[in-house]
Structures are given as C-alpha cells and as structure tokens.
Amino acid sequence: MPFGEMAQSRLDEIAKCSQAGICATCRPFTPAHELASDQVVDRMFTAGLRVHMDDAATRVGRPERPAESKTRLMGTHQESVPNGGRYDGIMGMALGCLALEKLKRDGVTLGYSA
C-alpha cells in the first residue's frame, strides 16, 4: 500500500477512537484517549522505537541508540479539542510514526547535526 494511502487508513482507524458527537473528539484520560494511545504505541513500536511514559504522562519513543547519542525531537499532541475533527492532534503522531517507519524500511539511520 502506498504511504499516502497507509497514512489515510491509519488516520481513519484512529478517528474511530472518539467520544460520541458530531465530529471526532478525543479528550485526555478518557476511554477513547486510551484506545487511541494504544494505537499510537503500536505504531511507535512498528517504527522501531522503544516506548515509555514519562512523569507527565507523555508517550516517548526513542530508537535503540547509545545513551550519549544526540536526540532529534518530533512531537505533537494526541488528544483533540471537543469536535476538533479527525486530524486534530493525531495527524502529527500518525505521520511522524509513518515517516520513521518508512526510514526504517528503507534502511536509513538518521544522524545528528548541530
């Protein structure tokens, strides 16, 4: 499946993790949020990341690297505002994971530049 179609499919699937309403809504610390979070964690694993939750309840994914390695940061929020829509917050998570997954499939290892 082409990556554009894969992105749309994943966004469609995670949009189902919504509270009842006219438009997709995924407020933090709700059952819908937990379902969406499970999908995000699965995508992070697929992208080759080790995943943990920090003290602020943020999901953090890191590739296997030596502890002293420099880090590139990429992030967004997963939850949405009420009736925020199918792409509020989650698009950055879905597309970020998909980009890392593609790099992994292509055998690309990201370096670091100051």
Order of alpha helices (4+ residues) and beta strands (2+ residues): alpha-alpha-beta-beta-alpha
